[in-house]
């Protein structure tokens, strides 16, 4: 869904592009950190803790970047003490 007019989208983009590259990177980092805080709070509310919490954060963050087989292999290597 996009309810922003093309004129306002162009204005917003122009404002963003006036910032330095470092400022834009910092903004992206801040947004990622906030999303991770929200995700962590949601998972903790569901009862995840410790290694399982870290695994769920990993899966939510990277689920669309790997095949299910690759995710399974990565998770076993990172989170399963038996390897």
Jmol script that loads the backbone (N, CA, C; Angstrom):
load data "model"
ATOM      1  N   UNK A   1       0.846  -1.172   0.000  1.00  0.00           N
ATOM      2  CA  UNK A   1       0.000   0.000   0.000  1.00  0.00           C
ATOM      3  C   UNK A   1       0.894   1.237   0.000  1.00  0.00           C
ATOM      4  N   UNK A   2       0.521   2.199  -0.795  1.00  0.00           N
ATOM      5  CA  UNK A   2       1.244   3.457  -0.841  1.00  0.00           C
ATOM      6  C   UNK A   2       0.214   4.579  -0.898  1.00  0.00           C
ATOM      7  N   UNK A   3       0.077   5.285   0.206  1.00  0.00           N
ATOM      8  CA  UNK A   3      -0.897   6.370   0.247  1.00  0.00           C
ATOM      9  C   UNK A   3      -0.223   7.739   0.177  1.00  0.00           C
ATOM     10  N   UNK A   4       1.032   7.759  -0.254  1.00  0.00           N
ATOM     11  CA  UNK A   4       1.787   9.010  -0.364  1.00  0.00           C
ATOM     12  C   UNK A   4       1.717   9.515  -1.802  1.00  0.00           C
ATOM     13  N   UNK A   5       1.385  10.777  -1.943  1.00  0.00           N
ATOM     14  CA  UNK A   5       1.309  11.346  -3.297  1.00  0.00           C
ATOM     15  C   UNK A   5       2.716  11.390  -3.896  1.00  0.00           C
ATOM     16  N   UNK A   6       2.805  11.324  -5.231  1.00  0.00           N
ATOM     17  CA  UNK A   6       4.120  11.404  -5.870  1.00  0.00           C
ATOM     18  C   UNK A   6       4.871  12.690  -5.509  1.00  0.00           C
ATOM     19  N   UNK A   7       4.139  13.784  -5.342  1.00  0.00           N
ATOM     20  CA  UNK A   7       4.779  15.051  -4.983  1.00  0.00           C
ATOM     21  C   UNK A   7       5.415  14.979  -3.604  1.00  0.00           C
ATOM     22  N   UNK A   8       4.693  14.419  -2.636  1.00  0.00           N
ATOM     23  CA  UNK A   8       5.240  14.308  -1.276  1.00  0.00           C
ATOM     24  C   UNK A   8       6.374  13.294  -1.225  1.00  0.00           C
ATOM     25  N   UNK A   9       6.271  12.220  -1.992  1.00  0.00           N
ATOM     26  CA  UNK A   9       7.354  11.240  -2.041  1.00  0.00           C
ATOM     27  C   UNK A   9       8.627  11.877  -2.585  1.00  0.00           C
ATOM     28  N   UNK A  10       8.490  12.699  -3.621  1.00  0.00           N
ATOM     29  CA  UNK A  10       9.647  13.388  -4.197  1.00  0.00           C
ATOM     30  C   UNK A  10      10.233  14.374  -3.195  1.00  0.00           C
ATOM     31  N   UNK A  11       9.373  15.078  -2.491  1.00  0.00           N
ATOM     32  CA  UNK A  11       9.853  16.039  -1.487  1.00  0.00           C
ATOM     33  C   UNK A  11      10.601  15.319  -0.365  1.00  0.00           C
ATOM     34  N   UNK A  12      10.039  14.212   0.108  1.00  0.00           N
ATOM     35  CA  UNK A  12      10.676  13.419   1.163  1.00  0.00           C
ATOM     36  C   UNK A  12      12.038  12.905   0.695  1.00  0.00           C
ATOM     37  N   UNK A  13      12.094  12.397  -0.521  1.00  0.00           N
ATOM     38  CA  UNK A  13      13.361  11.892  -1.057  1.00  0.00           C
ATOM     39  C   UNK A  13      14.395  13.014  -1.155  1.00  0.00           C
ATOM     40  N   UNK A  14      13.980  14.177  -1.586  1.00  0.00           N
ATOM     41  CA  UNK A  14      14.895  15.314  -1.690  1.00  0.00           C
ATOM     42  C   UNK A  14      15.449  15.685  -0.308  1.00  0.00           C
ATOM     43  N   UNK A  15      14.590  15.653   0.710  1.00  0.00           N
ATOM     44  CA  UNK A  15      15.055  15.946   2.071  1.00  0.00           C
ATOM     45  C   UNK A  15      16.076  14.906   2.540  1.00  0.00           C
ATOM     46  N   UNK A  16      15.795  13.651   2.267  1.00  0.00           N
ATOM     47  CA  UNK A  16      16.731  12.596   2.658  1.00  0.00           C
ATOM     48  C   UNK A  16      18.064  12.728   1.936  1.00  0.00           C
ATOM     49  N   UNK A  17      18.023  13.051   0.664  1.00  0.00           N
ATOM     50  CA  UNK A  17      19.241  13.125  -0.124  1.00  0.00           C
ATOM     51  C   UNK A  17      20.107  14.328   0.247  1.00  0.00           C
ATOM     52  N   UNK A  18      19.547  15.284   0.964  1.00  0.00           N
ATOM     53  CA  UNK A  18      20.355  16.415   1.441  1.00  0.00           C
ATOM     54  C   UNK A  18      21.254  16.004   2.610  1.00  0.00           C
ATOM     55  N   UNK A  19      20.933  14.886   3.224  1.00  0.00           N
ATOM     56  CA  UNK A  19      21.763  14.390   4.332  1.00  0.00           C
ATOM     57  C   UNK A  19      23.014  13.737   3.764  1.00  0.00           C
ATOM     58  N   UNK A  20      24.048  13.710   4.561  1.00  0.00           N
ATOM     59  CA  UNK A  20      25.281  13.061   4.110  1.00  0.00           C
ATOM     60  C   UNK A  20      25.070  11.550   4.072  1.00  0.00           C
ATOM     61  N   UNK A  21      25.951  10.878   3.373  1.00  0.00           N
ATOM     62  CA  UNK A  21      25.890   9.415   3.336  1.00  0.00           C
ATOM     63  C   UNK A  21      25.995   8.824   4.732  1.00  0.00           C
ATOM     64  N   UNK A  22      26.866   9.393   5.550  1.00  0.00           N
ATOM     65  CA  UNK A  22      27.037   8.903   6.925  1.00  0.00           C
ATOM     66  C   UNK A  22      25.745   9.074   7.729  1.00  0.00           C
ATOM     67  N   UNK A  23      25.063  10.198   7.537  1.00  0.00           N
ATOM     68  CA  UNK A  23      23.799  10.416   8.247  1.00  0.00           C
ATOM     69  C   UNK A  23      22.745   9.400   7.813  1.00  0.00           C
ATOM     70  N   UNK A  24      22.689   9.121   6.515  1.00  0.00           N
ATOM     71  CA  UNK A  24      21.700   8.152   6.019  1.00  0.00           C
ATOM     72  C   UNK A  24      22.014   6.748   6.541  1.00  0.00           C
ATOM     73  N   UNK A  25      23.296   6.398   6.604  1.00  0.00           N
ATOM     74  CA  UNK A  25      23.673   5.094   7.162  1.00  0.00           C
ATOM     75  C   UNK A  25      23.277   5.031   8.630  1.00  0.00           C
ATOM     76  N   UNK A  26      23.536   6.102   9.367  1.00  0.00           N
ATOM     77  CA  UNK A  26      23.171   6.145  10.781  1.00  0.00           C
ATOM     78  C   UNK A  26      21.661   5.986  10.957  1.00  0.00           C
ATOM     79  N   UNK A  27      20.888   6.645  10.097  1.00  0.00           N
ATOM     80  CA  UNK A  27      19.426   6.505  10.165  1.00  0.00           C
ATOM     81  C   UNK A  27      19.006   5.057   9.943  1.00  0.00           C
ATOM     82  N   UNK A  28      19.609   4.416   8.940  1.00  0.00           N
ATOM     83  CA  UNK A  28      19.292   3.009   8.676  1.00  0.00           C
ATOM     84  C   UNK A  28      19.666   2.122   9.845  1.00  0.00           C
ATOM     85  N   UNK A  29      20.814   2.386  10.446  1.00  0.00           N
ATOM     86  CA  UNK A  29      21.254   1.619  11.602  1.00  0.00           C
ATOM     87  C   UNK A  29      20.293   1.805  12.771  1.00  0.00           C
ATOM     88  N   UNK A  30      19.874   3.029  12.996  1.00  0.00           N
ATOM     89  CA  UNK A  30      18.913   3.305  14.072  1.00  0.00           C
ATOM     90  C   UNK A  30      17.595   2.578  13.838  1.00  0.00           C
ATOM     91  N   UNK A  31      17.118   2.575  12.588  1.00  0.00           N
ATOM     92  CA  UNK A  31      15.865   1.884  12.277  1.00  0.00           C
ATOM     93  C   UNK A  31      16.000   0.380  12.484  1.00  0.00           C
ATOM     94  N   UNK A  32      17.151  -0.198  12.066  1.00  0.00           N
ATOM     95  CA  UNK A  32      17.376  -1.627  12.257  1.00  0.00           C
ATOM     96  C   UNK A  32      17.424  -1.954  13.746  1.00  0.00           C
ATOM     97  N   UNK A  33      18.112  -1.119  14.531  1.00  0.00           N
ATOM     98  CA  UNK A  33      18.202  -1.357  15.973  1.00  0.00           C
ATOM     99  C   UNK A  33      16.821  -1.314  16.620  1.00  0.00           C
ATOM    100  N   UNK A  34      15.989  -0.369  16.208  1.00  0.00           N
ATOM    101  CA  UNK A  34      14.638  -0.284  16.766  1.00  0.00           C
ATOM    102  C   UNK A  34      13.806  -1.505  16.375  1.00  0.00           C
ATOM    103  N   UNK A  35      13.911  -1.920  15.117  1.00  0.00           N
ATOM    104  CA  UNK A  35      13.173  -3.114  14.675  1.00  0.00           C
ATOM    105  C   UNK A  35      13.617  -4.334  15.477  1.00  0.00           C
ATOM    106  N   UNK A  36      14.912  -4.436  15.743  1.00  0.00           N
ATOM    107  CA  UNK A  36      15.426  -5.574  16.522  1.00  0.00           C
ATOM    108  C   UNK A  36      14.908  -5.524  17.955  1.00  0.00           C
ATOM    109  N   UNK A  37      14.822  -4.325  18.554  1.00  0.00           N
ATOM    110  CA  UNK A  37      14.275  -4.201  19.905  1.00  0.00           C
ATOM    111  C   UNK A  37      12.818  -4.652  19.947  1.00  0.00           C
ATOM    112  N   UNK A  38      12.056  -4.240  18.949  1.00  0.00           N
ATOM    113  CA  UNK A  38      10.644  -4.630  18.884  1.00  0.00           C
ATOM    114  C   UNK A  38      10.526  -6.143  18.710  1.00  0.00           C
ATOM    115  N   UNK A  39      11.336  -6.701  17.810  1.00  0.00           N
ATOM    116  CA  UNK A  39      11.318  -8.140  17.569  1.00  0.00           C
ATOM    117  C   UNK A  39      11.701  -8.905  18.834  1.00  0.00           C
ATOM    118  N   UNK A  40      12.739  -8.443  19.521  1.00  0.00           N
ATOM    119  CA  UNK A  40      13.189  -9.107  20.744  1.00  0.00           C
ATOM    120  C   UNK A  40      12.108  -9.071  21.807  1.00  0.00           C
ATOM    121  N   UNK A  41      11.471  -7.932  21.980  1.00  0.00           N
ATOM    122  CA  UNK A  41      10.398  -7.817  22.972  1.00  0.00           C
ATOM    123  C   UNK A  41       9.252  -8.762  22.639  1.00  0.00           C
ATOM    124  N   UNK A  42       8.912  -8.861  21.370  1.00  0.00           N
ATOM    125  CA  UNK A  42       7.837  -9.760  20.941  1.00  0.00           C
ATOM    126  C   UNK A  42       8.190 -11.218  21.244  1.00  0.00           C
ATOM    127  N   UNK A  43       9.420 -11.593  20.931  1.00  0.00           N
ATOM    128  CA  UNK A  43       9.845 -12.977  21.168  1.00  0.00           C
ATOM    129  C   UNK A  43       9.934 -13.281  22.664  1.00  0.00           C
ATOM    130  N   UNK A  44      10.431 -12.329  23.449  1.00  0.00           N
ATOM    131  CA  UNK A  44      10.497 -12.542  24.898  1.00  0.00           C
ATOM    132  C   UNK A  44       9.102 -12.686  25.486  1.00  0.00           C
ATOM    133  N   UNK A  45       8.142 -11.926  24.961  1.00  0.00           N
ATOM    134  CA  UNK A  45       6.757 -12.038  25.429  1.00  0.00           C
ATOM    135  C   UNK A  45       6.178 -13.415  25.118  1.00  0.00           C
ATOM    136  N   UNK A  46       6.711 -14.058  24.079  1.00  0.00           N
ATOM    137  CA  UNK A  46       6.276 -15.410  23.725  1.00  0.00           C
ATOM    138  C   UNK A  46       7.029 -16.469  24.532  1.00  0.00           C
ATOM    139  N   UNK A  47       7.963 -16.046  25.375  1.00  0.00           N
ATOM    140  CA  UNK A  47       8.668 -16.972  26.248  1.00  0.00           C
ATOM    141  C   UNK A  47      10.045 -17.414  25.777  1.00  0.00           C
ATOM    142  N   UNK A  48      10.537 -16.867  24.679  1.00  0.00           N
ATOM    143  CA  UNK A  48      11.860 -17.248  24.202  1.00  0.00           C
ATOM    144  C   UNK A  48      12.924 -16.602  25.070  1.00  0.00           C
ATOM    145  N   UNK A  49      13.961 -17.379  25.384  1.00  0.00           N
ATOM    146  CA  UNK A  49      15.080 -16.896  26.187  1.00  0.00           C
ATOM    147  C   UNK A  49      16.375 -17.520  25.685  1.00  0.00           C
ATOM    148  N   UNK A  50      17.486 -16.914  26.040  1.00  0.00           N
ATOM    149  CA  UNK A  50      18.800 -17.492  25.791  1.00  0.00           C
ATOM    150  C   UNK A  50      19.071 -17.825  24.335  1.00  0.00           C
ATOM    151  N   UNK A  51      19.601 -19.027  24.132  1.00  0.00           N
ATOM    152  CA  UNK A  51      19.988 -19.466  22.793  1.00  0.00           C
ATOM    153  C   UNK A  51      18.779 -19.517  21.865  1.00  0.00           C
ATOM    154  N   UNK A  52      17.645 -19.970  22.362  1.00  0.00           N
ATOM    155  CA  UNK A  52      16.450 -20.048  21.508  1.00  0.00           C
ATOM    156  C   UNK A  52      15.991 -18.661  21.078  1.00  0.00           C
ATOM    157  N   UNK A  53      16.135 -17.667  21.946  1.00  0.00           N
ATOM    158  CA  UNK A  53      15.811 -16.285  21.578  1.00  0.00           C
ATOM    159  C   UNK A  53      16.730 -15.824  20.456  1.00  0.00           C
ATOM    160  N   UNK A  54      18.027 -16.046  20.595  1.00  0.00           N
ATOM    161  CA  UNK A  54      18.973 -15.641  19.555  1.00  0.00           C
ATOM    162  C   UNK A  54      18.677 -16.349  18.236  1.00  0.00           C
ATOM    163  N   UNK A  55      18.300 -17.623  18.314  1.00  0.00           N
ATOM    164  CA  UNK A  55      17.964 -18.381  17.096  1.00  0.00           C
ATOM    165  C   UNK A  55      16.741 -17.782  16.418  1.00  0.00           C
ATOM    166  N   UNK A  56      15.726 -17.452  17.184  1.00  0.00           N
ATOM    167  CA  UNK A  56      14.505 -16.885  16.601  1.00  0.00           C
ATOM    168  C   UNK A  56      14.766 -15.505  15.994  1.00  0.00           C
ATOM    169  N   UNK A  57      15.624 -14.710  16.641  1.00  0.00           N
ATOM    170  CA  UNK A  57      15.999 -13.411  16.068  1.00  0.00           C
ATOM    171  C   UNK A  57      16.702 -13.633  14.735  1.00  0.00           C
ATOM    172  N   UNK A  58      17.629 -14.582  14.695  1.00  0.00           N
ATOM    173  CA  UNK A  58      18.328 -14.901  13.452  1.00  0.00           C
ATOM    174  C   UNK A  58      17.333 -15.315  12.372  1.00  0.00           C
ATOM    175  N   UNK A  59      16.419 -16.217  12.710  1.00  0.00           N
ATOM    176  CA  UNK A  59      15.462 -16.704  11.717  1.00  0.00           C
ATOM    177  C   UNK A  59      14.558 -15.584  11.202  1.00  0.00           C
ATOM    178  N   UNK A  60      14.068 -14.744  12.090  1.00  0.00           N
ATOM    179  CA  UNK A  60      13.207 -13.643  11.646  1.00  0.00           C
ATOM    180  C   UNK A  60      13.963 -12.649  10.777  1.00  0.00           C
ATOM    181  N   UNK A  61      15.243 -12.469  11.066  1.00  0.00           N
ATOM    182  CA  UNK A  61      16.035 -11.492  10.333  1.00  0.00           C
ATOM    183  C   UNK A  61      16.453 -12.009   8.958  1.00  0.00           C
ATOM    184  N   UNK A  62      16.823 -13.291   8.880  1.00  0.00           N
ATOM    185  CA  UNK A  62      17.443 -13.805   7.660  1.00  0.00           C
ATOM    186  C   UNK A  62      16.644 -14.897   6.944  1.00  0.00           C
ATOM    187  N   UNK A  63      15.429 -15.171   7.389  1.00  0.00           N
ATOM    188  CA  UNK A  63      14.626 -16.262   6.824  1.00  0.00           C
ATOM    189  C   UNK A  63      14.483 -16.172   5.306  1.00  0.00           C
ATOM    190  N   UNK A  64      14.348 -14.982   4.768  1.00  0.00           N
ATOM    191  CA  UNK A  64      14.133 -14.820   3.328  1.00  0.00           C
ATOM    192  C   UNK A  64      15.424 -14.765   2.525  1.00  0.00           C
ATOM    193  N   UNK A  65      16.564 -14.822   3.207  1.00  0.00           N
ATOM    194  CA  UNK A  65      17.849 -14.705   2.525  1.00  0.00           C
ATOM    195  C   UNK A  65      18.506 -16.047   2.230  1.00  0.00           C
ATOM    196  N   UNK A  66      17.986 -17.124   2.791  1.00  0.00           N
ATOM    197  CA  UNK A  66      18.583 -18.449   2.634  1.00  0.00           C
ATOM    198  C   UNK A  66      17.508 -19.477   2.322  1.00  0.00           C
ATOM    199  N   UNK A  67      17.915 -20.563   1.713  1.00  0.00           N
ATOM    200  CA  UNK A  67      16.996 -21.679   1.506  1.00  0.00           C
ATOM    201  C   UNK A  67      16.719 -22.326   2.868  1.00  0.00           C
ATOM    202  N   UNK A  68      15.622 -23.053   3.003  1.00  0.00           N
ATOM    203  CA  UNK A  68      15.357 -23.747   4.269  1.00  0.00           C
ATOM    204  C   UNK A  68      16.507 -24.680   4.665  1.00  0.00           C
ATOM    205  N   UNK A  69      17.104 -25.323   3.679  1.00  0.00           N
ATOM    206  CA  UNK A  69      18.212 -26.236   3.972  1.00  0.00           C
ATOM    207  C   UNK A  69      19.414 -25.475   4.525  1.00  0.00           C
ATOM    208  N   UNK A  70      19.729 -24.330   3.908  1.00  0.00           N
ATOM    209  CA  UNK A  70      20.855 -23.526   4.379  1.00  0.00           C
ATOM    210  C   UNK A  70      20.569 -22.974   5.775  1.00  0.00           C
ATOM    211  N   UNK A  71      19.337 -22.528   6.019  1.00  0.00           N
ATOM    212  CA  UNK A  71      18.977 -22.029   7.351  1.00  0.00           C
ATOM    213  C   UNK A  71      19.170 -23.106   8.402  1.00  0.00           C
ATOM    214  N   UNK A  72      18.734 -24.317   8.090  1.00  0.00           N
ATOM    215  CA  UNK A  72      18.878 -25.427   9.035  1.00  0.00           C
ATOM    216  C   UNK A  72      20.353 -25.669   9.345  1.00  0.00           C
ATOM    217  N   UNK A  73      21.184 -25.675   8.316  1.00  0.00           N
ATOM    218  CA  UNK A  73      22.618 -25.913   8.493  1.00  0.00           C
ATOM    219  C   UNK A  73      23.250 -24.792   9.329  1.00  0.00           C
ATOM    220  N   UNK A  74      22.906 -23.556   9.035  1.00  0.00           N
ATOM    221  CA  UNK A  74      23.446 -22.416   9.774  1.00  0.00           C
ATOM    222  C   UNK A  74      23.002 -22.482  11.236  1.00  0.00           C
ATOM    223  N   UNK A  75      21.736 -22.749  11.452  1.00  0.00           N
ATOM    224  CA  UNK A  75      21.216 -22.814  12.827  1.00  0.00           C
ATOM    225  C   UNK A  75      21.882 -23.933  13.624  1.00  0.00           C
ATOM    226  N   UNK A  76      22.080 -25.073  12.986  1.00  0.00           N
ATOM    227  CA  UNK A  76      22.770 -26.165  13.689  1.00  0.00           C
ATOM    228  C   UNK A  76      24.184 -25.739  14.061  1.00  0.00           C
ATOM    229  N   UNK A  77      24.871 -25.061  13.146  1.00  0.00           N
ATOM    230  CA  UNK A  77      26.249 -24.631  13.422  1.00  0.00           C
ATOM    231  C   UNK A  77      26.322 -23.545  14.502  1.00  0.00           C
ATOM    232  N   UNK A  78      25.363 -22.637  14.500  1.00  0.00           N
ATOM    233  CA  UNK A  78      25.397 -21.519  15.445  1.00  0.00           C
ATOM    234  C   UNK A  78      24.778 -21.820  16.790  1.00  0.00           C
ATOM    235  N   UNK A  79      23.701 -22.602  16.789  1.00  0.00           N
ATOM    236  CA  UNK A  79      22.881 -22.683  17.991  1.00  0.00           C
ATOM    237  C   UNK A  79      22.761 -24.073  18.613  1.00  0.00           C
ATOM    238  N   UNK A  80      23.213 -25.090  17.932  1.00  0.00           N
ATOM    239  CA  UNK A  80      23.088 -26.448  18.459  1.00  0.00           C
ATOM    240  C   UNK A  80      24.446 -26.876  19.003  1.00  0.00           C
ATOM    241  N   UNK A  81      24.520 -27.094  20.286  1.00  0.00           N
ATOM    242  CA  UNK A  81      25.797 -27.436  20.906  1.00  0.00           C
ATOM    243  C   UNK A  81      26.355 -28.749  20.386  1.00  0.00           C
ATOM    244  N   UNK A  82      25.507 -29.544  19.755  1.00  0.00           N
ATOM    245  CA  UNK A  82      25.972 -30.821  19.188  1.00  0.00           C
ATOM    246  C   UNK A  82      26.539 -30.634  17.798  1.00  0.00           C
ATOM    247  N   UNK A  83      26.358 -29.410  17.202  1.00  0.00           N
ATOM    248  CA  UNK A  83      26.904 -29.125  15.878  1.00  0.00           C
ATOM    249  C   UNK A  83      26.143 -29.826  14.822  1.00  0.00           C
TER     250      UNK A  83
END
end "model"
wireframe off; spacefill off
backbone 0.3
color backbone group
